[in-house]
Amino acid sequence: MLAAVVTPPDVITQVILFTVVYGLYELSIFLVGRVERKREAELRAQGLMDDEDEPEPEARP
């Protein structure tokens, strides 16, 4: 919504901006998942987290 207001009324510019912002959004999801897996592995290695504490995996389409 913000991109539609901030950019000029040019459809091509809006599509380009959407593509870049959406790519950054997907990249952030990937990076958070990677950091969380690493953090969980470190906690297991230190004995602070058991397999019982592991959250249920989310179903991705």
Protein Blocks (a to p, Z undefined) as FASTA:
>chain_A
ZZmmmpccbfklmmmmmmmmmmmmmmmmmmmmmmmmmmmmmmmmnopacfklpccddddZ
Z
